[in-house]
């Protein structure tokens, strides 16, 4: 009897976690959509985009793509998170570089380099060692 109760409660726990996860994904997707509308409204309001606005839209596109891929595959790629970080740092560099001191600029450029190197290493590991069991599903 206890084995059956354990099995039922485990299944109920898994279903609750999946439902919670899907709810948060919908909220994240809606938040990204809402932020995109606000950003486009700002661009239209000021008469056109500058480079920071374009990079912000790319950030939003990458976030939306990450949510979509998670819906399709039920997996979260670390590389997408790193791409988002690279784009965010690039936006900070482009928008705020004129107000920064040289050490700050070099720190951001170094961070972008390290993240890019990380993406390269992740990609090479996939090529050299293949996909893990979770990616094959």
C-alpha positions as CSV (number, residue, x, y, z in Angstrom):
1,X,0.0,0.0,0.0
2,X,2.8,2.5,0.9
3,X,4.5,1.8,-2.4
4,X,1.4,2.8,-4.3
5,X,0.9,6.0,-2.2
6,X,4.6,6.8,-2.8
7,X,4.1,6.3,-6.5
8,X,1.0,8.5,-6.7
9,X,2.5,11.3,-4.6
10,X,5.7,11.2,-6.6
11,X,3.6,11.6,-9.8
12,X,1.6,14.4,-8.3
13,X,4.8,16.2,-7.2
14,X,6.2,15.9,-10.7
15,X,3.0,17.2,-12.3
16,X,2.9,20.2,-9.8
17,X,6.5,21.1,-10.6
18,X,5.8,20.9,-14.4
19,X,2.7,23.1,-14.0
20,X,4.6,25.6,-12.0
21,X,7.5,25.6,-14.5
22,X,5.1,26.1,-17.4
23,X,3.3,28.9,-15.6
24,X,6.6,30.7,-15.0
25,X,7.6,30.2,-18.6
26,X,4.3,31.8,-19.7
27,X,5.0,34.7,-17.3
28,X,8.5,35.1,-18.6
29,X,7.3,35.1,-22.2
30,X,4.6,37.6,-21.4
31,X,7.2,39.8,-19.6
32,X,9.5,39.7,-22.6
33,X,6.6,40.6,-24.9
34,X,5.6,43.5,-22.7
35,X,9.1,44.8,-22.4
36,X,9.4,44.6,-26.2
37,X,6.2,46.7,-26.6
38,X,7.5,49.3,-24.1
39,X,10.9,49.4,-25.8
40,X,9.4,49.8,-29.3
41,X,7.1,52.6,-27.9
42,X,10.2,54.4,-26.6
43,X,11.9,54.1,-29.9
44,X,8.9,55.4,-31.8
45,X,8.4,58.2,-29.2
46,X,11.9,59.5,-29.8
47,X,11.7,59.3,-33.5
48,X,14.0,56.4,-34.2
49,X,16.4,53.9,-32.7
50,X,20.0,54.4,-31.8
51,X,22.5,51.6,-31.4
52,X,21.6,50.9,-27.7
53,X,18.0,50.5,-28.7
54,X,18.9,48.0,-31.4
55,X,21.0,46.0,-29.0
56,X,18.2,46.1,-26.4
57,X,15.8,44.6,-29.0
58,X,18.4,41.9,-29.8
59,X,18.5,41.1,-26.0
60,X,14.7,40.8,-26.0
61,X,14.8,38.6,-29.2
62,X,17.4,36.3,-27.5
63,X,15.3,36.0,-24.4
64,X,12.2,35.2,-26.4
65,X,14.2,32.6,-28.4
66,X,15.5,31.0,-25.2
67,X,11.9,30.7,-23.8
68,X,10.7,29.2,-27.1
69,X,13.5,26.7,-27.2
70,X,12.8,25.7,-23.6
71,X,9.1,25.1,-24.6
72,X,10.2,23.0,-27.5
73,X,13.0,20.9,-25.9
74,X,12.3,21.2,-22.2
75,X,16.0,22.0,-21.9
76,X,17.9,25.3,-21.2
77,X,21.0,25.8,-23.1
78,X,23.8,27.5,-21.2
79,X,25.1,28.9,-24.4
80,X,22.0,31.0,-24.8
81,X,22.5,32.5,-21.4
82,X,26.1,33.4,-22.3
83,X,25.0,34.9,-25.6
84,X,22.5,37.1,-23.7
85,X,25.3,38.1,-21.3
86,X,27.6,39.0,-24.2
87,X,24.9,41.1,-25.8
88,X,24.1,42.9,-22.5
89,X,27.7,43.7,-21.9
90,X,28.1,44.9,-25.5
91,X,25.1,47.2,-25.0
92,X,26.6,48.6,-21.8
93,X,29.8,49.2,-23.6
94,X,28.2,50.9,-26.6
95,X,25.8,53.1,-24.6
96,X,28.0,54.1,-21.6
97,X,31.6,53.9,-22.9
98,X,31.9,57.7,-23.1
99,X,31.1,58.0,-19.4
100,X,33.5,55.2,-18.3
101,X,37.1,55.2,-17.3
102,X,39.6,53.1,-19.2
103,X,39.8,50.3,-16.5
104,X,36.0,49.9,-16.6
105,X,36.1,49.6,-20.4
106,X,38.9,47.1,-20.3
107,X,37.0,45.1,-17.6
108,X,33.9,44.9,-19.8
109,X,35.9,44.0,-22.9
110,X,37.7,41.3,-20.9
111,X,34.4,39.9,-19.6
112,X,33.1,39.8,-23.2
113,X,36.3,38.0,-24.2
114,X,36.0,35.4,-21.4
115,X,32.3,34.8,-22.2
116,X,33.2,34.3,-25.9
117,X,35.9,31.9,-25.0
118,X,33.4,30.1,-22.8
119,X,31.0,29.7,-25.7
120,X,33.9,28.4,-27.8
121,X,34.9,25.9,-25.2
122,X,31.3,24.7,-24.7
123,X,30.9,24.3,-28.5
124,X,34.2,22.4,-28.8
125,X,33.2,20.1,-26.0
126,X,30.0,19.3,-27.9
127,X,32.0,18.5,-31.0
128,X,34.7,16.5,-29.2
129,X,32.6,14.6,-26.7
130,X,29.2,14.6,-28.3
131,X,25.9,15.3,-26.7
132,X,25.1,14.1,-23.3
133,X,22.2,11.7,-22.6
134,X,19.8,14.6,-21.7
135,X,20.4,16.4,-25.0
136,X,19.6,13.3,-27.0
137,X,16.0,13.1,-25.7
